């Protein structure tokens, strides 16, 4: 691509901070940098026409982690680490709501539910650990988080009770990202879409960035690509594809809240009188460890099957759209927010909790700059 003098002068000269990724983390990073350095020239590069990973493709869950997920986390993390994880999700969601406003993002606090299939003992484990987990999280919420509720929504082939988190909510993902993008543009932050960063190299005073369209130099580089982080040689982050479908509108749809099923590997909600249903990564972990945004018959067929057998057993429905998003995961749930070298920084590995912690991680990433 041959650039004009005007393009080079206006967009690619004297760039103070370049952020890779225009998702929740990248945009919040840009806003925090502008707040700290009002005169800085900030450029955001995005590989897609829209944010390519998960920021415009997630289910819009404003969640803290299901009961079984927290119990499982306690096997691989200390109690304090789990407390910190949940506390950061709470702080991050509050920051998102404060920054954009509940009305703007259509935040609604209907609570979150976890359903348990009949063929496992997971419910019994969660029931036995419920009080212990509530005690652990009480300093954060000042109330009991989890309780048991009867199956009032008429789901089939599940245990007669499910766990309920009174504090969980939901948002409209599209409205959230539109609001973030508006805020960024109002702060004179430049965004260039359809620009893929292919490589970067560092010298004493700057970072040279190579893209699929042009090369330029920046004083500091901040990587916020999450699921695509391994493509820029950031270790300990694996991509994890999340496949989703959504039905056409359904009359008198009674489902309200956010729902997890099968240890959180499936999740669904009502949005605009449709059921949005995603997950199934556990059917083939290796195949879903990819940055390919296509869908597979294995998972899409399973999603449809569960819709018919469990979620909408007595309701006719049609699938309207299907899509995939890419998360960044690893063995540890704690995000990686650190300085990689003299002029390069990263904020990645959000573990499927981008809505909850993306605002916080973006600010933390920007605050690494001295």
N, C-alpha and C positions, 0 to 999 in steps of 0.2 A: 504494500500500500504506500503510495506517494502522498505525503502530507504537504499542504501549502504552508507558506510562511506564517499566515494568520493562525492556522491550526496549531502549529508548533508554538508560536508565541503565546496564544491565549490559553492553551490547555496543558502543554507539556514542558513549559519553561519555569524555572524557579519553583518547582514543586517541593513543598516542605514535608508533607506527609502523604503517602500513598497507601490506601487500604485496599486489600484484595478481598472482594466479597461484599455485596450490597444487601445482605440479609440483616436480621435483627442485630447481630453482634457488630457487623461492619458499620451500619448506620448509627448505632448508639456510640460506637467508638468515634466516628466522625463528629458527632454532635458534642461529645465531651472534649475532643481536641479543640473544636472551635470555641467552646466555652473557656478553656484554659488559655488558648492562644488565638485571640480574636482576629489578628491580622495574618494568620497562617494561610497558606495556599494548600488546600486539602483536595485530593483527588481520590475518588472511589472507582475501582475497576470491577466490572461484573461480566462474567463469561456468557451469561444468558441475556435474552431480551428482558426477562424478569429474573429476580433472584433464583438461582438455578438449583440450590440444594433442597432445603426444607422450609424456608421461611414463608413462602407463599403456597406450600403444598401440605402443611401439617393439618391436623384435625381441629386445631383451635382449643385444645384442652388447657385450662389454667389449673394445672394439677401439681401435687406435691409428692406423688408416689403412692401406689396402692398398698394395702396392708400386707399382701404377700410379697410385694417388691421390697418393702422395708425389712420384713423378716429375712428375706434372702440377702439383702445388703448387709445385714448384721453378721452373716456368715463370712463375709470377705472384707469387712471394714470394722473398725472399732466403734463402740457406741458413740464416742465423741465425733468421729468422722460422719456417722449417719446423722447425728444432730446437726452438724454443720451443713451437710447436704440439704436437709429439709429446710433449715433456717435460711439458707441462700435462695432456695426456691421461693420461700415466702417473701423475702426482701426483694427479689427480682421481680416477682409479680406485682408487688406494691409499687415498685419503681415504674414498671410499664404502665400501670393504671394512673399513677400520678403524672407521668410525662405526657400521656395522650388523652386521658380522661375516659371514664367508664362508658359514657354515652358514645364517644367517638368510636370505640372498638366494640361496642355492643356487649360489654361485660355483663354476664348474668351468673349469679351464684345459686345454682340449683342443686349443688352437691355432686359428689362423685360416688359411683357404685362399683363394687367388684363382684362379678358373678363367678360361681364355682361349678364346674361340670360334675356330673354324678359319678363319674368313673375314677375320681381321685380322692385322696384324703386331705387335699389342700385346705378345704373348709375347716376340718377339725383342727388342723395345725394353726390356722389363723384364729379360730375361736379360742384356742388355748393360750395364744400369745397376745390376744387383743389388749388385755389390761396392762401387760408389760410394755407394749408399744405405746399405749396412751400415756403411761407414766413417763416414758422416755421423752415424748414430745410435748408434755404438759408445760415445761418452761417456755416453749416457743408460742403455743397457742392459748395458754392459760385456761384451757378447757380440754375435755376428752375429745380427741379427733375422730376416732372410729367407734361405730356402734353396729349392731346387727339389725337388719330390717327384713320383713317378709317380702316375698316375691309379688309385689303389688302390680307390676307391669305385665304379668302374665307370660313371662318368658318360659320356654319349655326346655326339658332335658338339662336342668340345672338343679342345684340344691334348693331347698325351700326358703333359705335365707341368703342374703348377701350382705357384705360389709358396706358401710356407708360413711363417707367423709363429708361432714357438714360444711367444710370450708372451701371445697373445690368449686370452681366456676368454669365458664367457657367464654370464648370471644369469637368475633368474626375475623378470621385471619386476613382476608382481603382488605377489610377496613383498617386493620392495624397497620399493614404494610403501606397502604395509601397514605395514611396519616404520617408515618415515619418518613416516607419519601418527600411529602410536602414540607415537613419540618426541616429536612436536610437542605432542600432547595431554597427555602426562605433564609437559610443561614449561609447562602453563597458557597455551598459545597458542591463541587462538580462531580457528576457521575457519568462515566462512559460505559455503555452496555455493549455486549457482543465482543468483548475484549478478553481473550484468554491469556493469562500470564503463563509463559512456558518455561522461563528460567529467570534467575537473578544472580548477580555477582556483586561483591562488596569491595570497595576500596577504602582509603583512609577517611574520606569525608562524605561519601555518598553510596547509594545502591543503584546499580544499573539494572533496569527491568526490561526484559525481552517479552514481547507479546506476539500473538499471531498476526498483528497488524503493524506494529511499530516498536521502536525501542526509545527509552528516555531515562533520565536520571532523577532520583528523588533523595532528599536528605534522610528520610526514615521510611521503612517499609513495615506495615502492620498486616499480618495475615489473619483473615477471619473467614476462611473458607470451610471450616468444620469438616463435613463429610468428604471434601476434596483435598484435605490437608496433605494426605500421603502423596499426592501428585506434585507437591512442592517439597517433598522429602522431609516432612515433619514426622518423626517416629511416634509410635504408641497411639496412633489414631487409625482406625479401620473404617472404611465406608460401610454403611448398613442401609440397604434399600428398604423403604416402607411402601408397600403397595396399598392402594386405596380404591374404593368405588363409592358411588353415591347413587341413590335411587331417584327416580322421578318423584314429584310431590305425591304424598299419600294423604287422602282425606282422613280427618279425625285421628291423626297420629298422636298417640297418647304418651309416647316415650319422652321423658324430660330429664335432663342431667347428662353427665358424662359417665361412660361405662367401660369397664375393663373386664376381660374374660381370659381364662387360661393363663394365669400368671402375668397378665398384662400384654401378652403377645398378640391379643386382639383387642380392639377398642372401637367404640361406636357412640354416636350421639344423634340427636335430632337437630338439623339445621334447615330452616325454611321449609318445614314439614317434609323433609326428606331424611332418610337414614344414611349417614356417612359412616362407612365401615372400613377399617383398615387393619393391617397386621399380617400374620402368617409367616413371618420371617423364620420362625422355629421349624417350619416344614423342611427347610433346606438352607441352613445357615451359610454354608459355603457359597452357594449360588447367589445368595442375597448380599454377600460381601462384595458389592460392585457399585460402580458409579453410573451404570447403565440405567436410564430412566424408563425403560420398557417394562411391560408386565409379563407375567408367566401364567400359563394355563393352570399349573398346579395350585398356585395361591389364589388366583381369581376364582377358580371353581370352588375352592374351599370356602372362600368368603361368601359366595352365593349359597352354598350348601348350608352354612351356619345361619344365614339370613332366613332361609326357609325353615330350618329345623328348630332354631332356638329363638331368634329375635323377632321375626314376623311370621310365626307359624300359621296364623289364620288370616293372613293378609296377602292379597295379590300385589306384586310390585314389579317394576321394570327398572333395569339399570340405565342410568342416563350418561354418566361419565366414569372413566377410570383414569388413574394417574399414579405416579410414584414420586417419592421424595428421597433424598439421600441424607442420612444422619451420620454423625461422627461418634464412634463408640470405642471403648477400650476395656481392659480388665478392671481398671479403677474408674469409679464414677466421677471423681473430682476432675473438673476441667483443667486443661493445660493453658495457663496464662503466664507467659514468661518471656524474657529477653533471650533471643537465640544467639545473637552476636552483637557487635557494636551498634549496628543501625537497623537490626531486624528483630521483630517481635511477633508473637502469635497469641491468639485467643481461640482455642479449638477444643474438640471432644466434649460436646454438650450432652451426649448420651441420651438423645431424644427428649431433652428438657429445654429446648430452645425458647419456647414461649415463656417458660417460668424464669429462666436465668439469663436469657440472651441480653436483656437490657443491662443487667449487672456485669456480665462478662465484658460487654462492650466498653463500659466505663472503666472497668479494671484494666483492660488492655490499654486504653488511652492514658491511664494514670501511671503506666510503666515509664512513660516518657519523662525524662528529667526536665 
